[in-house]
Amino acid sequence: MKHPEFQYLDLLQDILDNGSNKKLFLTPEVLAEYAKDGKEPPFIRSLFGRQIRFDLSKGFPLLTTKKVFFRGILHELIWFLKGDSNVKYLVDNDVHIWDEWAWKRYHKYCLEKDPTNDLSQEDFIAKIKAEDKDSEFVQKRGDLITIYGRMRRRWPASDGREIDQLGWVIQGLKEKPFRKSYVISAWNPDFIYAMASEKNKSEVPPFCHTTFQFAVTEDNKLNLGLYQRSADSFLGVPFNIASYALLLLMVAQVTGLQPGEFVHTFGDVHIYSDHFDAVHTQLSREPKPFPTIKLNPDIKNIDDFKFEDIVLENYDSHPAIKAPITNVGGF
């Protein structure tokens, strides 16, 4: 049988061969950074409407044709599960995948109102790490306001409540596993671009993972389907596959169900122009057997999982392939 990783590799090739080139939306602050460095901003080559799926009984889908930063994936997922919106936890654990968006918000504020206190991204993150999590600077400047964890665990309701969508789903899966309504949404117009209220404006792009659904099928198998409206296929998608597959394993354990399939559906799936060479390198490699995940069997509550409760075993991959991240989104 064909290795399941070829679904991803074939998707990359499909984008290269059949995608259309599109200009990116970049804020003036980001464009100024490119101009300062004497660089042209990248474009994307994209397709619309694709799907891949992974049966978790056949291994954990952490890609092997390049080394994927699993420690970062795990810390980010724990951060999401906490309902946290402040980058302090990630920075303290040397995970820097959200640094640019926190810094961009701070940098924009300084340009408009406090230019004497503007910091480079490196110095800004160093200050976040050095200060206590309860400091005024960390609380105000490290908060992304709108992020996946907040929407999943603390969705802001119109009556002032904070709704724990994931908690509701988990309880439902325990009591009535065959219901079809176990959907978690991140798409909240009050946080998105021109639709956002003044207090909720953020430099974070509109949610890429707009919605996901849990569904139980025969033999008490728990499946998870994600609809991703926008997908950076080289840097982002390998993270997304592993993160949602891991979430499926964790929810299956705490609900007493068996993990089934992770089904990943894409809207706009694309490759950045400054990733083309990296993609060609990855496509030249043959996949290796998928690793496995070992969860602490004593954990029965989703909120009790800690970093050390999840162990990646037998991960044998090709070397990492580096590529730049493009800071999109914002007002």
C-alpha positions as CSV (number, residue, x, y, z in Angstrom):
1,M,0.0,0.0,0.0
2,K,1.1,3.6,-0.7
3,H,2.5,5.3,2.4
4,P,-0.1,7.8,3.7
5,E,2.4,10.6,3.7
6,F,2.2,10.6,-0.1
7,Q,-1.2,12.3,0.3
8,Y,0.6,15.3,1.5
9,L,3.5,15.1,-1.0
10,D,1.0,14.7,-3.8
11,L,-0.8,17.8,-2.6
12,L,2.4,19.8,-2.8
13,Q,3.0,18.6,-6.3
14,D,-0.6,19.4,-7.3
15,I,-0.1,23.0,-6.1
16,L,3.1,23.4,-7.9
17,D,1.7,22.0,-11.2
18,N,-1.9,23.3,-11.1
19,G,-2.0,26.2,-8.7
20,S,-2.6,29.9,-9.6
21,N,-0.3,32.7,-8.4
22,K,-1.9,35.2,-6.1
23,K,-0.7,38.4,-4.4
24,L,-0.6,38.4,-0.6
25,F,-2.3,40.9,1.7
26,L,0.5,42.5,3.8
27,T,0.1,45.4,6.2
28,P,2.1,48.6,5.7
29,E,4.4,47.7,8.7
30,V,5.3,44.4,7.2
31,L,5.9,45.9,3.7
32,A,8.2,48.4,5.3
33,E,10.3,45.6,6.8
34,Y,10.7,44.0,3.4
35,A,11.6,47.4,1.9
36,K,14.2,48.0,4.7
37,D,15.8,44.6,3.9
38,G,15.7,45.3,0.1
39,K,13.5,42.3,-0.6
40,E,10.4,41.7,-2.6
41,P,7.4,40.3,-0.7
42,P,6.5,36.7,-1.7
43,F,3.4,35.6,-3.5
44,I,1.5,32.3,-3.1
45,R,0.6,29.6,-5.5
46,S,-2.7,28.1,-4.5
47,L,-5.5,25.6,-5.2
48,F,-9.0,25.5,-3.7
49,G,-10.7,22.5,-2.3
50,R,-8.7,19.4,-1.4
51,Q,-8.8,16.7,1.3
52,I,-6.5,14.2,2.9
53,R,-7.1,11.6,5.7
54,F,-5.1,9.6,8.2
55,D,-6.1,6.4,10.0
56,L,-4.5,6.7,13.4
57,S,-4.4,2.9,13.8
58,K,-1.7,3.0,11.2
59,G,0.7,5.3,13.1
60,F,0.9,8.9,14.2
61,P,1.0,11.2,11.1
62,L,4.1,13.3,11.9
63,L,5.7,13.8,8.5
64,T,9.0,12.0,7.9
65,T,10.2,13.6,4.7
66,K,11.4,16.5,6.9
67,K,12.0,16.7,10.6
68,V,8.9,18.4,12.2
69,F,9.2,20.4,15.4
70,F,7.1,18.2,17.6
71,R,8.0,19.8,20.8
72,G,6.6,23.1,19.5
73,I,3.4,21.3,18.3
74,L,2.9,19.8,21.7
75,H,3.5,23.0,23.7
76,E,1.2,24.9,21.3
77,L,-1.6,22.3,21.8
78,I,-1.3,22.5,25.6
79,W,-1.4,26.3,25.3
80,F,-4.6,26.0,23.2
81,L,-6.1,23.5,25.7
82,K,-5.4,26.0,28.6
83,G,-7.5,28.6,26.7
84,D,-4.6,30.9,26.9
85,S,-4.2,33.9,24.6
86,N,-0.8,35.2,25.9
87,V,2.4,34.2,24.2
88,K,4.2,34.1,27.6
89,Y,3.8,30.3,28.0
90,L,5.2,29.6,24.6
91,V,8.1,32.0,25.0
92,D,9.0,30.6,28.3
93,N,9.2,27.1,26.7
94,D,11.3,28.4,23.7
95,V,8.5,28.0,21.2
96,H,8.4,31.1,19.0
97,I,5.8,30.3,16.3
98,W,3.5,33.1,17.5
99,D,6.3,35.7,18.3
100,E,5.8,37.8,15.1
101,W,2.1,38.4,15.7
102,A,2.5,39.6,19.3
103,W,5.5,41.8,18.3
104,K,3.6,43.3,15.3
105,R,0.8,44.4,17.5
106,Y,3.3,46.0,19.9
107,H,5.3,47.6,17.1
108,K,2.3,49.1,15.5
109,Y,1.2,50.6,18.8
110,C,4.7,52.1,19.3
111,L,4.8,53.6,15.8
112,E,1.5,55.3,16.4
113,K,1.7,56.3,20.1
114,D,5.1,55.6,21.7
115,P,8.0,55.5,19.2
116,T,10.7,56.0,21.9
117,N,9.9,52.7,23.5
118,D,9.7,50.6,20.2
119,L,11.7,47.4,20.4
120,S,13.0,45.0,17.8
121,Q,11.2,41.6,17.7
122,E,14.2,39.9,19.4
123,D,14.3,42.5,22.2
124,F,10.5,42.4,22.6
125,I,10.4,38.6,23.0
126,A,13.4,38.8,25.4
127,K,11.4,41.2,27.6
128,I,8.4,39.0,27.5
129,K,10.5,36.1,28.7
130,A,12.4,38.1,31.4
131,E,9.3,39.6,33.1
132,D,6.9,37.8,35.4
133,K,3.7,36.5,33.7
134,D,1.6,38.9,35.9
135,S,3.6,42.0,34.9
136,E,1.7,44.8,33.2
137,F,3.9,44.6,30.1
138,V,3.4,40.8,29.6
139,Q,-0.3,41.0,30.3
140,K,-0.9,43.8,27.9
141,R,1.7,43.3,25.2
142,G,2.0,39.5,25.2
143,D,-1.8,39.0,24.7
144,L,-2.9,38.1,21.2
145,I,-6.5,38.7,22.2
146,T,-7.9,36.4,19.6
147,I,-6.4,32.9,19.3
148,Y,-7.6,29.3,18.9
149,G,-7.4,28.4,22.6
150,R,-9.6,31.3,23.6
151,M,-12.2,30.4,21.1
152,R,-12.2,26.7,22.0
153,R,-12.2,27.1,25.8
154,R,-13.4,30.7,26.5
155,W,-15.6,31.8,23.6
156,P,-17.0,35.2,24.5
157,A,-20.8,35.0,24.5
158,S,-23.0,38.0,24.0
159,D,-24.3,37.8,27.6
160,G,-20.8,38.0,29.1
161,R,-20.3,34.2,29.6
162,E,-17.2,32.4,28.4
163,I,-18.3,29.1,26.6
164,D,-16.1,26.0,26.9
165,Q,-16.8,24.5,23.5
166,L,-14.3,21.7,23.9
167,G,-15.5,20.9,27.4
168,W,-19.1,20.7,26.1
169,V,-18.1,18.3,23.2
170,I,-16.1,16.0,25.5
171,Q,-19.1,15.7,28.0
172,G,-21.4,15.1,25.1
173,L,-19.2,12.3,23.6
174,K,-19.3,10.6,27.0
175,E,-23.1,10.8,27.4
176,K,-24.4,10.7,23.8
177,P,-21.6,9.7,21.5
178,F,-23.6,9.4,18.3
179,R,-24.9,12.9,18.1
180,K,-23.9,14.9,15.0
181,S,-23.5,18.3,16.7
182,Y,-20.0,18.1,18.2
183,V,-18.7,21.1,16.3
184,I,-16.1,23.6,17.5
185,S,-15.9,26.9,15.7
186,A,-13.3,29.6,15.8
187,W,-14.9,31.9,13.2
188,N,-16.1,34.9,15.3
189,P,-16.8,38.0,13.2
190,D,-16.3,40.3,16.2
191,F,-12.6,39.5,16.0
192,I,-12.0,39.6,12.3
193,Y,-10.7,42.6,10.3
194,A,-13.3,45.3,9.5
195,M,-16.0,43.3,11.3
196,A,-14.2,43.4,14.6
197,S,-15.2,45.7,17.4
198,E,-12.5,48.2,18.5
199,K,-11.5,46.3,21.6
200,N,-11.2,43.0,19.8
201,K,-9.0,44.1,16.9
202,S,-5.9,42.0,16.5
203,E,-2.9,41.5,14.3
204,V,-3.5,37.8,14.1
205,P,-4.9,36.6,10.8
206,P,-8.6,35.5,10.6
207,F,-8.7,31.9,12.0
208,C,-7.3,29.5,9.4
209,H,-8.8,26.5,11.2
210,T,-12.3,27.7,11.1
211,T,-14.2,24.7,12.4
212,F,-13.7,21.1,13.4
213,Q,-16.1,18.3,14.2
214,F,-15.9,15.1,16.2
215,A,-18.0,12.1,15.1
216,V,-18.3,8.6,16.4
217,T,-18.8,5.7,13.9
218,E,-19.1,2.0,14.3
219,D,-17.0,0.1,16.9
220,N,-17.0,3.3,19.0
221,K,-14.3,5.0,16.8
222,L,-13.9,8.7,17.3
223,N,-13.1,10.7,14.2
224,L,-12.1,14.3,13.8
225,G,-12.7,16.4,10.7
226,L,-11.1,19.8,10.2
227,Y,-12.1,22.5,7.7
228,Q,-9.1,24.8,7.1
229,R,-10.0,27.9,5.1
230,S,-6.3,28.8,4.5
231,A,-3.3,26.5,4.6
232,D,0.4,27.2,4.3
233,S,1.1,23.8,3.0
234,F,4.9,23.7,3.6
235,L,5.3,25.2,7.1
236,G,1.8,25.1,8.6
237,V,0.1,22.0,7.4
238,P,2.6,19.5,8.9
239,F,2.0,21.2,12.2
240,N,-1.8,21.1,11.7
241,I,-1.9,17.4,10.8
242,A,0.1,16.4,13.9
243,S,-1.8,18.8,16.2
244,Y,-5.3,17.7,15.3
245,A,-4.2,14.0,15.2
246,L,-2.8,14.4,18.7
247,L,-6.0,16.2,19.9
248,L,-8.0,13.3,18.6
249,L,-5.9,10.8,20.5
250,M,-6.2,12.8,23.7
251,V,-10.0,13.3,23.4
252,A,-10.4,9.6,22.6
253,Q,-8.6,8.6,25.8
254,V,-10.6,10.9,28.1
255,T,-14.0,9.8,26.5
256,G,-13.2,6.1,26.5
257,L,-13.5,5.9,22.7
258,Q,-11.1,4.4,20.1
259,P,-9.2,6.8,17.8
260,G,-10.3,6.6,14.2
261,E,-9.5,8.9,11.3
262,F,-8.3,12.5,11.1
263,V,-9.9,14.0,8.0
264,H,-8.3,17.3,6.8
265,T,-10.3,19.4,4.3
266,F,-8.7,22.5,2.8
267,G,-10.2,25.7,1.3
268,D,-7.3,27.7,-0.1
269,V,-4.2,25.5,0.1
270,H,-1.0,27.2,-1.0
271,I,2.8,27.3,-1.2
272,Y,4.6,30.6,-0.6
273,S,7.0,31.6,-3.5
274,D,10.0,31.7,-1.1
275,H,9.2,28.0,-0.2
276,F,9.5,26.6,-3.7
277,D,13.0,25.4,-3.4
278,A,12.3,23.8,0.0
279,V,9.3,22.0,-1.4
280,H,11.3,20.5,-4.2
281,T,13.8,19.2,-1.7
282,Q,11.1,17.6,0.3
283,L,9.5,16.0,-2.8
284,S,12.8,14.3,-3.6
285,R,12.6,12.3,-0.4
286,E,10.9,8.9,0.3
287,P,8.7,8.7,3.4
288,K,9.7,6.5,6.4
289,P,7.4,4.6,8.7
290,F,5.2,6.9,10.9
291,P,6.1,7.1,14.6
292,T,3.7,6.3,17.5
293,I,2.4,8.4,20.4
294,K,2.2,7.2,24.0
295,L,-0.2,9.0,26.3
296,N,-0.1,8.7,30.1
297,P,-3.0,6.3,30.6
298,D,-3.8,7.8,34.0
299,I,-5.1,11.0,32.5
300,K,-8.9,11.0,32.3
301,N,-9.5,14.8,32.1
302,I,-8.4,16.9,29.1
303,D,-7.3,19.7,31.5
304,D,-4.8,17.4,33.3
305,F,-2.5,16.7,30.3
306,K,0.9,18.1,30.7
307,F,3.9,18.1,28.4
308,E,5.5,15.1,30.0
309,D,2.3,13.0,29.6
310,I,2.8,12.8,25.8
311,V,5.7,10.8,24.5
312,L,6.7,10.5,20.8
313,E,8.2,7.1,20.0
314,N,10.2,5.8,17.0
315,Y,10.3,9.0,15.1
316,D,12.8,8.5,12.2
317,S,12.8,11.4,9.7
318,H,14.8,13.1,7.0
319,P,16.6,16.3,8.2
320,A,14.7,19.5,8.8
321,I,14.2,22.0,5.9
322,K,14.1,25.6,6.9
323,A,12.0,28.3,5.2
324,P,10.9,31.8,6.2
325,I,7.5,32.6,7.7
326,T,5.5,35.4,6.2
327,N,3.7,37.7,8.6
328,V,0.3,38.1,7.0
329,G,-2.9,39.5,8.5
330,G,-3.7,42.6,10.6
331,F,-5.4,45.9,9.9
